[in-house]
Each structure stands twice: as C-alpha cells, then as structure tokens.
C-alpha cells in the first residue's frame, strides 16, 4: 500500500530525511515516533504528495507520488495536521466537515448522513453551527479529524492527535482507531504519547535525525532502554516500574498496567511471572 525506498528530503541544503525505506501494508495500524526534528511530519507529508522526494521514491497504491497531484492522492489518503488552524477555514463546523464531501461530488443526502454521524461520534454535533475558530484547541483538533473521516479515505494519517485531548477523548480516539481497523483502514499516527502507543499500536517506526533506527514490535521497541535513549524518548511508565523491580523477578518488557499488576501478584504468591 505504501512503499518508501531510499527517501531523501532537504529543506534548503539541510537533509531532513536520509535514506528512509519502509513498507506499510493495507489494514495496518502504525505509530511513527521520534524526538522533535526527527523527520516524522516531513515523512508523512510524502504519503499524500504534499512533499516530493529529492531522491528515492514513495509509492501509494502503486502510484509514484512524484508524478501524482495532491488532489489525486488525497482522495485515498487523508491527513489530519498537527496544528488544526492550518486546516480550518469554513464559517461553521458543519461546513468544515462537509467541504471535502462536496468537493468530491457526493450526493446531498450522503453528505448530510455522514456529517451528522461523524459529528456525533466525535462529540461535535452540538457545536455544528459554531465557528471552528471559537472552539478550544482540543475541539478544533476533533473538527479536523471529522473532516477527514467524513470522506472515508483508505489511509488515515494523524499528526499528534492526542495533544489537547483529555483522558476520555483519548479513549474515544483509541476506540475510533480500533473501529477503523475493523473496516480494513490503514491508520498511521505520529505521536510523542508513549502510553497511548503502548496501549493501542502493534507496530512502531522509530526515527532519529532523519533515519529509521527501529521498525517492529511495539513491545520490543518501547521496552528497549538503549534504543529509547538513542531516540531521546522515555520508557513507558509501566516499563519504568518494571525496570525498577527487575531485581525482584519482574520482567523488563512489560507495557500495560494489568501486566505489572499480575507480575507483582505472582511474585507475592511465590511464583514467577510468565505473561499468562
């Protein structure tokens, strides 16, 4: 679905991406992580053609993005920007969310049904007549998510979607990602939210200084202290506790709260935690 081969990109003469290669298959849920300036946002902007490779290539559904327009790619690749103010422009929330559907020529009844459904899903229905620019940062971010979900692209990319969201909204976002997965959507999320990734993503791509330094199992990557230090990221909280209790027989590769709870209970019971 997405194939990136030896991708190089420069801002002026400064290389931001340095020989990046990866593949993301249909229906995958993937988190892209790394410190500020690692090249995460620059990378995902290549997936819908907003940026073009200086060297190498990016193919989406077999289409070389160097020879495709943003309009052609955006019908199948939806990108929710990190800063919602870079994406919002309409006078009301309802107009904002319906814009892409109108632009793509959907029938009025389909537009009305989809807009209502997505606004309710993201707790925005009561705000549909408000100007997006009068909303809170978290609400504006949800409006941009709604505007992409409405036209149902095959690939949905979120850039830092948990910023400004409270616990309940993060939980709803996690459920939304699971729902998209059941519909065979490909979901790519750029985020610094270690706990959110630990709980919801099976695969992590780790960037540092424009290069991929790890790509694989979330558990293997996020519990590797040396690797996380190399990427200037901290271990998940559960993993930090596991490291501190390792001398008592607690495994270091724990990610979830129930895992650390169960392992501690087994140790107290005189057993050894085996992950079961």
BELLIN-V280604 format. One record per residue. N is the residue number from 1. RES is the residue in one letter. PSI is psi in whole degrees, -180 to 180 (NA if undefined). Layout:
BEGIN
n:N res:RES psi:PSI
n:N res:RES psi:PSI
END
This chain:
BEGIN
n:1 res:X psi:-55
n:2 res:X psi:124
n:3 res:X psi:122
n:4 res:X psi:126
n:5 res:X psi:117
n:6 res:X psi:50
n:7 res:X psi:124
n:8 res:X psi:139
n:9 res:X psi:141
n:10 res:X psi:143
n:11 res:X psi:116
n:12 res:X psi:-121
n:13 res:X psi:8
n:14 res:X psi:118
n:15 res:X psi:128
n:16 res:X psi:-36
n:17 res:X psi:133
n:18 res:X psi:85
n:19 res:X psi:39
n:20 res:X psi:130
n:21 res:X psi:134
n:22 res:X psi:165
n:23 res:X psi:137
n:24 res:X psi:122
n:25 res:X psi:164
n:26 res:X psi:132
n:27 res:X psi:1
n:28 res:X psi:153
n:29 res:X psi:117
n:30 res:X psi:136
n:31 res:X psi:134
n:32 res:X psi:122
n:33 res:X psi:164
n:34 res:X psi:166
n:35 res:X psi:168
n:36 res:X psi:134
n:37 res:X psi:6
n:38 res:X psi:-20
n:39 res:X psi:12
n:40 res:X psi:-54
n:41 res:X psi:-38
n:42 res:X psi:-40
n:43 res:X psi:-51
n:44 res:X psi:-24
n:45 res:X psi:-15
n:46 res:X psi:-19
n:47 res:X psi:-23
n:48 res:X psi:16
n:49 res:X psi:5
n:50 res:X psi:-32
n:51 res:X psi:149
n:52 res:X psi:141
n:53 res:X psi:142
n:54 res:X psi:-34
n:55 res:X psi:157
n:56 res:X psi:-167
n:57 res:X psi:161
n:58 res:X psi:128
n:59 res:X psi:134
n:60 res:X psi:118
n:61 res:X psi:36
n:62 res:X psi:-4
n:63 res:X psi:125
n:64 res:X psi:117
n:65 res:X psi:-17
n:66 res:X psi:-23
n:67 res:X psi:16
n:68 res:X psi:151
n:69 res:X psi:161
n:70 res:X psi:-39
n:71 res:X psi:-41
n:72 res:X psi:-42
n:73 res:X psi:-33
n:74 res:X psi:-23
n:75 res:X psi:-29
n:76 res:X psi:-12
n:77 res:X psi:110
n:78 res:X psi:131
n:79 res:X psi:123
n:80 res:X psi:113
n:81 res:X psi:157
n:82 res:X psi:-43
n:83 res:X psi:109
n:84 res:X psi:-26
n:85 res:X psi:-15
n:86 res:X psi:-8
n:87 res:X psi:-22
n:88 res:X psi:145
n:89 res:X psi:-21
n:90 res:X psi:167
n:91 res:X psi:-28
n:92 res:X psi:161
n:93 res:X psi:-44
n:94 res:X psi:-43
n:95 res:X psi:-38
n:96 res:X psi:-48
n:97 res:X psi:-31
n:98 res:X psi:-9
n:99 res:X psi:-50
n:100 res:X psi:-39
n:101 res:X psi:-43
n:102 res:X psi:-41
n:103 res:X psi:-34
n:104 res:X psi:-3
n:105 res:X psi:26
n:106 res:X psi:149
n:107 res:X psi:152
n:108 res:X psi:-41
n:109 res:X psi:-33
n:110 res:X psi:-43
n:111 res:X psi:-48
n:112 res:X psi:-44
n:113 res:X psi:-45
n:114 res:X psi:-42
n:115 res:X psi:-46
n:116 res:X psi:-45
n:117 res:X psi:-45
n:118 res:X psi:-38
n:119 res:X psi:-40
n:120 res:X psi:-39
n:121 res:X psi:-36
n:122 res:X psi:20
n:123 res:X psi:43
n:124 res:X psi:-1
n:125 res:X psi:-39
n:126 res:X psi:-9
n:127 res:X psi:10
n:128 res:X psi:-25
n:129 res:X psi:1
n:130 res:X psi:155
n:131 res:X psi:134
n:132 res:X psi:-28
n:133 res:X psi:-5
n:134 res:X psi:-1
n:135 res:X psi:165
n:136 res:X psi:168
n:137 res:X psi:-43
n:138 res:X psi:-39
n:139 res:X psi:-41
n:140 res:X psi:-38
n:141 res:X psi:-40
n:142 res:X psi:-32
n:143 res:X psi:-42
n:144 res:X psi:-36
n:145 res:X psi:-44
n:146 res:X psi:-39
n:147 res:X psi:-26
n:148 res:X psi:-44
n:149 res:X psi:-31
n:150 res:X psi:-38
n:151 res:X psi:5
n:152 res:X psi:55
n:153 res:X psi:162
n:154 res:X psi:-33
n:155 res:X psi:130
n:156 res:X psi:123
n:157 res:X psi:125
n:158 res:X psi:128
n:159 res:X psi:107
n:160 res:X psi:57
n:161 res:X psi:-18
n:162 res:X psi:-8
n:163 res:X psi:128
n:164 res:X psi:5
n:165 res:X psi:138
n:166 res:X psi:-180
n:167 res:X psi:-45
n:168 res:X psi:-39
n:169 res:X psi:-34
n:170 res:X psi:-40
n:171 res:X psi:-40
n:172 res:X psi:-36
n:173 res:X psi:-41
n:174 res:X psi:-42
n:175 res:X psi:-36
n:176 res:X psi:-43
n:177 res:X psi:-42
n:178 res:X psi:-41
n:179 res:X psi:-44
n:180 res:X psi:-37
n:181 res:X psi:-40
n:182 res:X psi:-21
n:183 res:X psi:15
n:184 res:X psi:26
n:185 res:X psi:150
n:186 res:X psi:126
n:187 res:X psi:124
n:188 res:X psi:127
n:189 res:X psi:124
n:190 res:X psi:126
n:191 res:X psi:154
n:192 res:X psi:-1
n:193 res:X psi:90
n:194 res:X psi:-44
n:195 res:X psi:-39
n:196 res:X psi:-41
n:197 res:X psi:-45
n:198 res:X psi:-35
n:199 res:X psi:-19
n:200 res:X psi:-5
n:201 res:X psi:131
n:202 res:X psi:-21
n:203 res:X psi:138
n:204 res:X psi:136
n:205 res:X psi:121
n:206 res:X psi:121
n:207 res:X psi:146
n:208 res:X psi:124
n:209 res:X psi:40
n:210 res:X psi:6
n:211 res:X psi:151
n:212 res:X psi:121
n:213 res:X psi:-11
n:214 res:X psi:146
n:215 res:X psi:113
n:216 res:X psi:-149
n:217 res:X psi:132
n:218 res:X psi:-44
n:219 res:X psi:-46
n:220 res:X psi:-39
n:221 res:X psi:-49
n:222 res:X psi:-14
n:223 res:X psi:8
n:224 res:X psi:103
n:225 res:X psi:-43
n:226 res:X psi:-42
n:227 res:X psi:-43
n:228 res:X psi:-37
n:229 res:X psi:-40
n:230 res:X psi:-33
n:231 res:X psi:4
n:232 res:X psi:40
n:233 res:X psi:157
n:234 res:X psi:154
n:235 res:X psi:152
n:236 res:X psi:154
n:237 res:X psi:-43
n:238 res:X psi:-41
n:239 res:X psi:-38
n:240 res:X psi:-42
n:241 res:X psi:-42
n:242 res:X psi:-41
n:243 res:X psi:-43
n:244 res:X psi:-22
n:245 res:X psi:8
n:246 res:X psi:-35
n:247 res:X psi:-17
n:248 res:X psi:7
n:249 res:X psi:9
n:250 res:X psi:127
n:251 res:X psi:150
n:252 res:X psi:-20
n:253 res:X psi:38
n:254 res:X psi:142
n:255 res:X psi:-32
n:256 res:X psi:154
n:257 res:X psi:-43
n:258 res:X psi:-26
n:259 res:X psi:-45
n:260 res:X psi:-37
n:261 res:X psi:-50
n:262 res:X psi:-38
n:263 res:X psi:-39
n:264 res:X psi:-43
n:265 res:X psi:-39
n:266 res:X psi:-38
n:267 res:X psi:-44
n:268 res:X psi:-30
n:269 res:X psi:-2
n:270 res:X psi:11
n:271 res:X psi:-169
n:272 res:X psi:132
n:273 res:X psi:126
n:274 res:X psi:8
n:275 res:X psi:-3
n:276 res:X psi:NA
END
